[in-house]
Amino acid sequence: MQDFIWEREYRNPLLVTKGEDPQKDTLRFLKWLRREREIPLDHLSVLDLGCGTGRNSNYLAELDNIVTGYEISKTAIELAKERAKNLKINVDYRVQNIGAPYPLADNSMDVVIDVTSSNSLNEQEREIYLSETARVLKQGGHFFVKTLCKDGDQNAKALIKNNPGPEYDTYINKDMGLTERVFTEKDFREMYSKYFQILELEKKTSYTRFKNQSYKRNFWLAYMVKF
Ligand SMILES: C[S@@+](CC[C@H](N)C(=O)[O-])C[C@H]1O[C@@H](n2cnc3c(N)ncnc32)[C@H](O)[C@@H]1O
């Protein structure tokens, strides 16, 4: 469990964003849901895993969806709640580990999103995150994941070599002290296909800025459905 690292990060942010605008890849997924899957973007029950300070949850609630946000950092959840109150919207924000059983009914969610949150789970927690997401999603419900990609990412490969973490394809991010997992396409497909049908899997390169330096990182964007 790396909860204290995330809590420290939100108290004194080095890498996380406290921005309020919805994340762009999430907006693109929502557009795809509406256009390609013909799902109206209101009155959906949505679970946001690792919701941070609520930029995606609050946006979804503003569209008139029923949103639950799980987050390990109390500081982040307090800020998310305050923002929801200012926007006069309702979101069920909870301090909850996404790698532990979810206090939600089976087949209760239309959509689950994980926007770069599950990378810092360990293998045991990841198994729970996968089975719990599958359990709470309705049949035909959609799952959006943005996660770190190993393929073609020179920074990830150097980090694994120089600062290896305790588990397979993990490294310790020295700035935050956080252990993160990266995925090859093969590993990603094998892991998620146990529970979901992968409809789209796209590799995307982004640049993250830290201490006046720009780092090139690769991400997977996955659109999935529960079969
Ligand atoms: C990179 S941030 C992304 C936040 C948010 N998804 C967004 O797009 O703004 C990752 C988030 O996942 C949260 N997180 C990490 N591990 C978690 C866990 N085990 N349970 C719940 N939240 C977790 C972190 O505290 C952090 O807010």
The ligand as an ORCA input file, in Angstrom:
! r2SCAN-3c Opt
* xyz 0 1
  C      -2.107     10.182    -11.599
  S      -3.388     10.451    -10.450
  C      -4.828     10.588    -11.491
  C      -6.029     11.167    -10.789
  C      -7.327     11.205    -11.603
  N      -7.684      9.898    -12.134
  C      -7.256     12.228    -12.691
  O      -7.299     11.859    -13.876
  O      -7.178     13.425    -12.372
  C      -3.598      8.818     -9.723
  C      -4.609      8.818     -8.602
  O      -4.875      7.504     -8.144
  C      -4.949      7.534     -6.725
  N      -4.636      6.194     -6.217
  C      -3.459      5.534     -6.327
  N      -3.524      4.336     -5.745
  C      -4.775      4.217     -5.258
  C      -5.452      3.199     -4.539
  N      -4.842      2.076     -4.207
  N      -6.742      3.409     -4.217
  C      -7.375      4.572     -4.538
  N      -6.784      5.568     -5.213
  C      -5.493      5.408     -5.564
  C      -3.930      8.574     -6.332
  O      -4.078      9.069     -5.028
  C      -4.153      9.624     -7.398
  O      -5.172     10.504     -7.039
*
